[in-house]
Amino acid sequence: MEHTGFFPSHGGVSLKQLAEHLGAELADAASSEVVIRSIAPVYRAGEGDVCYILSRKNRAELETCKASAIICLPALKSFVPDHIPVLLSKKPHTDFAIAGALLHPQAMRPVMFTANPATISPAAMIDATAKLETDVGIEPGAIIGPGAEIGEGTYIGPNALIGPGVKIGRNCSIGGGASVLCAYLGNGVIVHNGTRIGQDGFGYAPGPRGMVKIVQIGRVIIQDNVEIGANTTIDRGTMDDTVIGEGTKIDNQVQIGHNVRIGRHCAIVSQVGIAGSTVIGDGVQIGGQAGLNGHIHIGDGVQIGAKSGVMNSIPAGERYAGLPARPLWDFLRESAEIAKRSGARDKKDGSAEHD
């Protein structure tokens, strides 16, 4: 089966060029001119493909692998068949990602559908007071509001909405159907299809006739090189700002409430919900479907397991999991004890049935 129809193979780079690009070591200089055109998993890699391995678990797949090169740790070189050139790397997973970006750059971010880059469609609606730098691409149906500013090399997808006064930096990509309101975006920001940025947050006060809406007059600040997945929502602040720090990566379908502040280089996985006014430090990793209470502080480098319910602040460097979330080893110990008791009870019930 052809797996590259949507993202055709690269014209080709030599193994020598690829090794230099990655900073990896080519184990056999005689294979310097082997041409690499695409990436593939070990089990189906063929001629022109590069793949990678992280452990001995791939040993069986290697026996039938026909890749033109494999990226691996020096300690795993002996497991690679002699006919496959090896790129020795201290960080094979990262280097494989870098190789993929080199070979398939068009898969790295939303790109122009209907015309060449830096083309502005006549079917887009651009307010006369909006300011666009050079080489901006805008697809049909996009709306650019009054006073909006868009930097050089930025792409705006079909039916995207860029609200009044919004500022978007250079070399950004805003996917189809996304909306960006009340926000400032830095350079190199990627916003995928259907994302909602800058709508009002969830704020109400109880009144004699029901809930009274609290006005939301803050902004969203997204720093450089942030990536935001499809259908994620980031609410603007109530009076202050919602902030996403430089280099942070946010998956699809994440909800970020008003006044949340997220640090640099965090990773937030799908369906995470972060309640308002929570502060998250740098380098934090949050697993899928975790929920974070509002008005708490998550320290630098914290790791939070999937499906966790975080009710209270977590000190820097800790690993938490569970519902309610607690230190990882406490959660694992309690889970093991529950499983042990459950197994003993099932065994006892089974014995009673035989009696």
C-alpha positions, 0 to 999 in steps of 0.5 A, spaced: 500 500 500 502 506 498 502 511 504 505 517 501 500 519 497 498 526 501 505 527 502 509 525 496 517 523 497 522 528 497 527 529 491 532 525 495 538 527 499 544 523 500 546 519 507 552 523 507 547 530 507 542 527 512 548 525 517 550 532 517 544 535 517 542 531 524 549 531 526 549 523 526 555 519 525 554 515 518 557 508 520 560 506 513 562 511 509 561 507 503 554 508 503 555 516 503 551 516 496 545 512 498 539 516 497 533 517 502 527 520 500 522 518 505 521 516 512 517 509 514 516 504 520 521 499 521 516 493 519 514 496 512 521 500 510 523 499 503 528 502 498 529 510 499 526 510 506 529 511 513 527 508 519 529 508 527 529 503 533 530 505 540 530 498 543 532 490 542 524 490 541 525 491 534 529 485 532 524 481 529 522 486 524 529 488 522 530 481 519 525 483 514 527 490 513 529 493 507 530 500 509 536 504 506 538 507 513 536 506 520 538 511 525 539 508 532 544 508 538 551 506 538 549 500 542 544 497 538 548 497 531 550 490 532 542 488 531 542 491 524 543 487 518 549 488 515 546 490 508 542 496 511 547 503 513 546 505 520 546 512 522 549 512 529 545 517 534 545 519 541 538 521 540 535 517 535 527 519 536 529 526 536 533 525 529 528 521 526 523 527 527 528 532 524 529 527 518 522 527 517 521 535 517 527 535 512 524 530 507 516 532 508 516 539 510 509 540 507 507 536 513 509 540 518 504 545 518 497 547 514 499 550 507 496 553 502 490 549 498 488 553 492 494 557 490 501 558 491 504 561 497 503 568 498 497 569 494 491 573 497 484 570 494 479 575 491 474 571 495 477 573 502 474 579 506 480 584 508 478 590 512 481 596 509 485 598 515 488 591 516 496 591 515 499 585 511 506 585 510 509 581 504 508 574 502 502 573 506 497 568 503 490 568 505 485 563 502 478 564 500 473 565 505 477 568 510 476 574 514 481 579 516 478 584 521 479 592 522 486 594 524 489 587 524 496 586 523 499 580 519 506 578 519 511 576 513 510 569 510 504 568 514 498 563 512 491 564 513 487 558 511 480 558 508 474 561 512 479 563 518 477 569 522 482 574 524 478 579 529 479 586 530 486 589 532 489 582 532 496 581 531 499 575 528 507 575 527 511 572 522 511 565 519 505 563 522 500 558 520 492 559 521 488 553 519 482 553 516 476 555 520 480 557 526 478 563 529 483 568 533 480 574 537 483 579 542 489 575 541 497 577 540 501 571 536 508 571 536 513 568 530 512 561 528 506 560 531 502 554 528 494 554 529 491 548 526 484 547 523 478 549 527 481 552 533 478 557 537 482 563 540 480 569 544 473 567 545 470 569 552 471 565 558 466 562 563 465 567 568 458 568 572 456 570 578 450 568 582 444 573 582 437 573 585 434 571 578 440 566 576 447 566 573 449 573 571 455 573 566 461 576 568 464 581 562 471 578 559 475 584 557 482 580 557 487 578 551 490 572 549 498 572 548 501 566 545 509 567 544 513 564 539 513 557 536 507 555 540 503 549 536 496 549 537 492 542 535 485 542 532 479 544 535 482 546 541 479 552 545 483 558 549 479 563 552 481 570 553 482 573 560 477 576 564 481 582 566 488 580 565 491 575 560 491 568 558 498 566 556 501 561 552 509 560 553 514 560 548 515 553 544 509 550 548 505 544 544 498 543 545 494 537 542 487 537 539 481 538 543 484 541 549 480 547 553 484 552 556 480 557 561 481 564 562 487 567 565 491 561 565 498 562 564 502 556 561 510 556 561 515 555 556 516 548 552 510 545 555 507 539 552 499 538 553 496 532 550 489 531 547 482 533 552 486 536 557 482 541 561 485 547 565 480 551 569 481 559 570 487 562 573 491 556 574 499 557 573 503 552 569 511 552 570 516 551 564 517 544 561 511 541 564 508 535 561 500 533 562 497 527 559 491 526 556 484 527 559 487 530 565 483 535 569 486 541 573 483 545 578 483 553 577 487 558 581 493 552 583 500 552 581 504 547 577 511 547 578 517 547 573 518 540 570 512 537 573 509 530 569 501 529 570 499 522 568 493 521 563 486 521 566 489 525 573 484 530 577 489 535 579 485 539 585 491 542 588 498 545 587 504 541 585 511 542 587 516 543 581 519 536 579 514 532 581 510 526 578 503 526 579 497 521 577 490 518 579 484 521 581 485 525 586 492 526 583 497 524 588 505 523 587 506 517 582 509 512 587 503 513 591 498 512 586 502 506 583 502 502 590 495 504 591 493 501 584 497 495 586 494 494 592 487 494 589 489 489 584 492 485 589 485 485 593 481 484 587 485 478 585 484 475 592 477 476 592 476 473 585 479 467 587 475 466 593 469 467 590 471 462 585 473 457 590 466 458 593 462 457 587 466 450 586 464 448 593 
